[in-house]
Amino acid sequence: MTKETYLKRLGKHIAKLREDAGLSQTELALRCDKDRQSLNRLEKGRINPSAYYLKQLADELNIPVKDLLNFE
């Protein structure tokens, strides 16, 4: 799998988890001290998130980080 494909799949998975939690992009982004555009780029697979960004997302979604990466 290419890096581009992996990041797109990761982004789609994060978007689904966010939606399942009933959060908008703006709500989740603010909880992670990010702006909505940053989260949007992540969900579209346009950025490679840092480990800390993934930890912030997982904490706000009340899931372990490994669940963010378990989408295959």
N, C-alpha and C positions, 0 to 999 in steps of 0.2 A: 504494500500500500504506500502510495506517495505521501509526502508531508502534507500537501494540499488536500488530498482526499481525507487524510486522518483529521486534520483541523476542521474540515467541513462537517464530518461526522460527529466530532466532539461538540461542535457548536450546536448542531441540531439536537443532540442529546441533552445538552445544558438547557436549551430552549424548552424542551419537553418537560424536564424536571422543574423548571421555573413555572411553566404553565400549570403543571400538576399541583404545585404549591399555591396556586392562585395569585401569583405575583406578576405585576407588569415589569417590563424592562426597567422602567424608571424606578420603581420601588426597590427592586433587587440591586440595581446599580447604586442607589443612594445608600443602601444598607452596607454596601461594600466600599463606600467612599470613592465611587467611580461616577462617571457621567453616563447617561443612557447611550450615547454614541459609542463609548468603549464597549459596553455590553453588547450592543448591536453588532459591532465588528467581530467580537468573539463568537457570537451565535451564528454569524455568516461564515466563519472560518477564515477570517481575514487577518487575525492576529494569533500569535503563539503565546498563550497566557503563561505568566510566571507561576511557579509553585505556590507562592503566597496568594496570588489572585485566585487560584483554584481552592486554596484553603479557605479564603474568605467566602467564596461561593458556597462551598460545602457547609461551612458553619451556618450561614444564613438560610440554607435549605434544610438544615438539620439532618445531614447525611454525612457519612464518612467520605473523605476525598476519593477513596478507591471506587466509590459508586459513581463518581463523575466520569471516571476513566473506564468503567465497565459497560461498554456499549456495543461490543462486537459479538 
